[in-house]
């Protein structure tokens, strides 16, 4: 097999390079999305916020909006 020179229009080369960059960016975004999704499943944000002295608001076990205070107290949001 012998190598033969190939001619490709410059605009086609530019388009191919741009497509490669786009696909690479999509892959990186998908990897970041997977990492963030995993962190959301494993990190207990209420505990992290309480340790920092922040009052959090979330749904309680009955589906009511509730304040979770850093001292462990809770109060319903009305």
CORFENNOR-V350275 format. One record per run of one state. SS is the DSSP state (hx for helix, st for strand, lp for the rest). FROM is the first residue (numbers start at 1). TO is the last residue. If there is no record, write none. Layout:
SS;FROM;TO + SS;FROM;TO
//
This chain:
lp;1;9 + hx;10;42 + lp;43;44 + hx;45;51 + lp;52;55 + st;56;59 + lp;60;64 + st;65;68 + lp;69;73 + st;74;76 + lp;77;78
//
